[in-house]
Each structure stands twice: as C-alpha cells, then as structure tokens.
Amino acid sequence: MDDSVENKEIIFSNQGSSLIEPQDEKIDSNILRPKSFEEYVGQEKIKESLSIAVKASKKRDESLDHVLFYGPPGLGKTTLSYIISNQIESNFIHTSGPALERPADAVGLLSNLSSKDVLFIDEIHRIPKSVEEYLYSAMEDFRVDFITGSGAFAKTINLRLESFTLVGSTTRPGLLSSPLRDRFGLSYHLDYYDEKDLGDIITRSANLMDLKIDNKSALEIAKRSRGTPRIANRLLRRVRDYVEVKNLNKFNIDIINQSLEIEGVDSLGLDRLDHQYLNIICKNYQGGPVGIEAISASLNEDQVTLSDVVEPFLLKIGFIIRTSQGRKITKEGANHLGLSISSMDQENLF
C-alpha cells in the first residue's frame, strides 16, 4: 500500500497484527479499544447483524457491503469499524470528510486501496459534493471516472478499483444526500448505553489499566457517563489520576464524588457547560422558550456544539424540550438546578 496518500490519518494493518499510527496516540485508547465483537460491550443487535454479515462475506470470499454508522459521538462507531477490519483481516484506512477537500484527494485514496480493505470516513456528512460524486461509482461499480485536460483536449479516464468496504460514520445522518445514503448496504443507528453496560465497560477498562474497582463504584461512574462509553473511560481516567495523586489504594463512592466534583461533573453527569446552558434558560429567559441563537450568544459557544453535544443528553433525560418557539426547561431540569418552581413562570415549565 502506498504510504504517500495524503489523506490517510491512521492505518491499522491486521495482517500480522502490526499497527501503524501517530506517535501521540494515547496508549490507553489502544489498550481499551475492543478487538472483536465478543469484547465489545452493548449494541447487541448491531453486533449480531454485523457478525453475520462479516462471516457471510468471508465465506463467499467477497468484500463486505458498505456500512453506515450514525448516532451521537462517543458510542463506538470507530471501534466497530476497526473490529470489522480486524475480523476480515484487512487493512484499515482512516480519514475524515473534511480531509477530502478535492476530487483528486478521493481518487488518490481510492486508487491505493487493496482488495477487501476497509476505508473508514469519519464525519462523512462533511464531504464536499464534488468529492461525494466520485464515491458513487466507486461504491457501486468499484471504478472512478475522472477527466484530464480541458476543452478539445479533455478525455475521460476510467480507473478500476479493488473491491473494498467503505464504512461511513456520522452524527448527523440527515445531512447525507440520498444517493450516498442509499449505497450503503448496511446501516446502523447507535443509541445511548444503559448503566449496566457502561458499568461492564468501566470494569473491563479498569482491569486493562490494572485498577481495582468494585461493581458499586463502576456503576457510580456509569451514572455520570451520559450513556456514552467514551465519557465513561474519560471519567475513569480522571478518577485514576485523583487516586494516584492522593496516594489512595482503592476506589470508593466518596473518592469518585470528590474527584469528579473537581472536574465539574455532577451526580447525573452534567458538566459546567450543561449547568451554564440550563441556567441561561432559567435565569435569563424565565425558563423559555428561547432560540438556540440567543443561548449560543449568551454562552459564547458555537451553536453546533450546543445542538450536537449539550442538548441530546438534556433532551434524553427530560431536562429540556424543543418547541417551534425555541428551547424550554422542564420542572425536572429546574429542580436539578435547585431552583424553586414558584420563582419562575409556571406556564413556561412542563
């Protein structure tokens, strides 16, 4: 495989279990990332479907159908993509939508793929339209047609490609065009995890990091993890740091509370930005409704960050609602902030 392809960010070669990656890649991430469907916790229906599809493709000695993962960030879309590559013993080429700026970028990347390689494109909804059109024939017919020269000297070159599997990942599936979305033979929505699965993930991660943690402590961290494995592992690292610095020899709920309080994470997993978001609606706009533009300006935060990172979990736990007039806080959300319901406009609370 040609290492000169500019858009390759990470290449995992499962042949011989060799791994090529950036020098600054976190060691913990490599240790904690599951290598097989059996090690992967949660998303049982998706694992079962993928496992069957992978086994069937290996049995027929064909490349796996193209796969689309969509859902909130941090739920394991990249990990599942790596597991697919590991299971079919192929190379894993990792890039992102914004990195594919020009058609030449896509053509160069596609032409260097070997048979049955897995090409993973993160944030696939951010691929430019001019680049996306080259993926249509590549995904369907394993070829790309590009034009060289101009005017009377223009000619079309048909470039045959090796059969490969494109795995796309997106947090905003609604931004994918229909022609691109329809070319994925396998499409999966990853949803938030329950506390039991997150507790299992934390216990597994703690064992891999040589940490001693009981089930009660693992569930306490799980409660604060917003249904997201990435956050669960991040909080586990912060508790580990606290235990090491304070020279403690074990985890318990009091230690977890103390360490995560320093990080600004409360008992439900809400962080400082979540609290600021809720306080803005409560105190500045009497509980709402208020538009996302006004909240963004008040917090000096990007609207995309609020709508994609902050709001999904607050909506899930019922602390806010979205209406045609804007965002409103619920009674549960106001109570969590310790605000008296009587001190706010009753009509604005649900």
DADAQUI-V803933 format. One record per residue. PSI is psi in whole degrees, -180 to 180 (none if undefined). Layout:
psi
PSI
PSI
This chain:
psi
137
119
2
-6
120
-32
-2
123
-43
136
118
121
114
-6
114
8
27
153
123
124
168
148
-32
10
135
130
-40
-40
-39
-40
-42
-20
123
148
-10
167
-32
-35
-23
125
134
-179
51
-45
-41
-44
-43
-45
-45
-42
-42
-45
-40
-45
-39
-42
-37
-38
-37
-5
46
163
149
147
154
143
137
125
133
152
178
157
152
10
-3
22
-45
-40
-45
-37
-42
-39
-41
-49
-40
-39
-35
6
53
171
148
113
122
124
-174
159
-50
-23
-21
79
-34
155
-35
-32
-46
-44
-43
-41
-46
-38
-17
5
142
169
131
11
153
116
113
123
108
152
50
-21
-12
10
133
149
-39
-31
-39
-37
-27
-22
-24
-56
-30
-41
-37
-44
1
52
158
141
122
154
133
152
-175
161
-134
-17
4
142
153
132
127
116
117
141
155
150
130
173
122
124
117
145
135
147
-7
75
-24
-18
-6
139
152
-44
-37
-46
-37
-15
-2
121
-25
127
129
137
121
128
169
152
153
171
-33
-48
-40
-37
-40
-40
-44
-41
-44
-46
-41
-41
-41
-26
10
43
143
120
135
170
-38
-42
-39
-41
-31
-42
-38
-38
-27
7
7
29
19
119
-39
-41
-38
-46
-35
-44
-37
-39
-39
-38
-40
-44
-43
-44
-42
-44
-37
2
42
156
3
168
143
174
-38
-43
-41
-44
-44
-45
-40
-23
-37
-35
-4
23
122
-171
-20
1
4
135
-171
-40
-39
-45
-41
-41
-50
-39
-37
-46
-43
-55
-38
-29
23
38
-5
180
150
140
154
-29
-42
-41
-43
-44
-39
-38
-12
42
151
142
-38
-39
-43
-45
-30
-25
-47
-51
-38
-44
-39
-35
-41
-41
3
28
-22
163
153
130
173
-23
-17
-162
142
147
149
171
-39
-41
-43
-41
-37
-31
-7
20
139
132
-37
-19
-3
166
113
-33
-21
-4
141
none
